[in-house]
Amino acid sequence: MAKSKIYYAYDALCGWCYGFSPVIQKFAKENSDKFTFEVLSGGMVRGTRVGPIALVAPYIKEAYKQVEQTSGVKFGETFLQNLNSEESPIFDSIPAAKAMAILKRMQPERQIEFAAALQKAIYFEGMAPQDIDGMAEIVRKFGIEKAYFLDAMQTDESAHKASEEFQLIENWGINGFPAVIVDRGDQLFMAARGYTDYEHLSQTIESILSEPPKS
């Protein structure tokens, strides 16, 4: 029997996705025998939204506290200091989306793990979202050579793959992250929109799988 597929729509610059990382990692680890998993990058910060964190995402100064309280994750001191710096790192979703596209091609079974590693680097360790060398060090831990990754980040293919994912998510009408979508084969189901705890996510997906097939 073919496995059902779960899509995890996230953005590396989404604070609530960072909070959701432990949930989706646990679910993927405990259900790898039942589902295949694919991460889709959302492209949340592009175009005119790109800019210094302190200017384009001032809401994070308060929102991060709610993420911590709700999910239990912690934001690192370096990241929090950047929120008040005039020279804070640039928020831009595209580099991380391209990095994910490369990882998916090379290590498809580790997509969930890589998404979490990227977010930990940004939100806890304070890595700038445009720090390609920093991302190269992360992918190296996933068995991808740094030189290969740096070259791949410059290709049209990586940019195209990232753009395709942005468009797919838009076509599905997803405008907030994180989101979890179950592809049962006959129909797509939204299992989570926004932060969801592990128990509720598991129950929702179990309910989706028990529904009768679409006629």
N, C-alpha and C positions, 0 to 999 in steps of 0.2 A: 504493500500500500504506500502510495506516494505521500511524502510529508506535506503538511500545509506550510505556507510561507508567512513569515512575519516581517513586515517592513517597519523599521524604526526611523521615523522622520525627525531629524534633529538639526540643530545648528551649533557649531563649535562655540559660538558667541552667545548662546542662550543660557542664561543663568539657571533657569528652571530645568533645562536639560542636564546641566551639571548636577543638580540636586537629584535628578532622576537616574543618573548613571548607575548607582548601586542597585537600583531596582531592576533595570533592564539587564544589567550584567548577571544578577542572580537568576533572573528568569531564563535567560539564554543558557546559562550553565546547567540549570536543573532540567531544561526541556530540550536539550540538543538532539535527543533521540526522537522527538515528536515534530520539530519544526526546522526549517532552514531560515536563516536570518539575513536580512539585507539592510544596511544603513543607507538612508537617503539624506543628502545634505540640503538644507532648506534655503540657503542664500539670503538669510535674514537681513544682513547689512551689506548693501551694494549701492552703487551709484551715488546719489546725493546723501545717502545715509552714512557713507564712509567718512570717518574723521576721528580726532582724538577722543578717547574714551570719556574724558572729563566733560567734553562738549556734546557728543552725540548720545551718550547714555547716562545722563545725570540721575535718572531714576534708580540706577543700580545702587547708588549710595544708601538708599533706604531698602530697596527690594531685596538686597542680598541677605539682610537680617531675617526676612521672612523665609527665604529659601533655606537658610541655616536651621531655623526653628522647625520648619515643616519636615525637612528631609534628613537633617542630621549631618549634612556635609559642612565643611569649613572652608571659607575663603582665606587665602594666604595674605600675610601682611604686605608683601610686595604689591600684589594686585590692588589691595585696598588703598595703599599709599598712592598708587597711580590715579585713583579716582579724583584726587585733589591736586594733581600736578598739571601745570600748564603745558608741560612737555610729555603728557601721558601717551602711551602707545596708540597707534592707529587701530581702530576697530574696522575690520574688513573680513567678510566671510569667505571670500574667494580663495585665498591661499589654503585654508584648512579644507575646503571642499575639493580642491585639486589634489591635496595630499591624500584625502580619503579615496578619491578615484584611483590613485596609484596603488594604494594599499589593497583596495578591492580586487584589483587585477592580479596582484602578486600573492596576497594572503587572504583570500576571500572568507576563510573560516574565522578570521580574527577581527572582523569589522567592528563588532560591539566593543571589544577590548581596546581597539585603537581609538575609537571615538572617546572613550573614557580617559585614555591616556592623554589625548590632545587637550581635553577640558581640564584635567588636573594640571597640566603644564601651564595653561593660561590662567586659570582661576585660583590655583593654589600656589604654584611656583612663580607666577608672574611673567611668564613668557609672552612677549608681544605677539599678537595674532598674525603679524606680517614677518615674523622671524623664521625665514626658510631654513636657516642653518639649525635653529632649535628644533624644528620639525624633522630635519634630517637625522638628528641625534635620536629622536623618538623612533623613527622608522627603522633605524639601525638595530634597535632592540627587538624589532619584529623580523629581523633577518633580511632586510633590504639594504643594499650597499648605499652609502651616502652619495657617492659620485653618480650612481644610477638615478637616485631620487632627485638630486639637484638638476640633472639633465631633463628628467621626465617632467619636472615642474614647469619647464620652459616650453613644453610642446603644445601644439594646438589640440592634440588628442586629450590631454588632461583638462584643458579649459573647456573643451566641447563636452566631455563627460560630465563635468560639474554643471554646466549650463543645462544639459539634458535633465539632470536631476531636479534643478530649480524649476524647470518647466513642467515636469511630471507632477511635482507637488502642487504647483499652481493649478494644473488641470484637475487634480483631485479636490480642489477647493480647500486645501489646508493652508491656513494663514497664521497659525500659532504652533508653538513647539513646547515640549515634545509631543509627538503623536505616534500611536502604535496602530498599525493597520494589519488585519488578518486577511490573507488571501487563501480562501478555503478551496479554491479551484473553480467554484461556480459563481462566486461573488466576493466582493471586498467588504470588510466590516471594520468600522472604526472601534477599536478596543479601548483607546485612551486618547483624550485630547487635553493636554496640560498635565501637570504633575499628578501622578496616581501612585498610591502605595502598592506594595507587592501583593498583598492579599486581594485587594480590589482588582488589580490587573489580572491575576490568575483566575479569579472567579468570573470576570467578564469574558475572558478568552474561552474558558471552559463552557460558558453559556453559549457563546457563538458557535462552537464546534458541535454542540448538541442540537442546534436548530436544524429543522428538516431542509434538504437541498431545495434550491430555487427551481421551480418548475419551468 
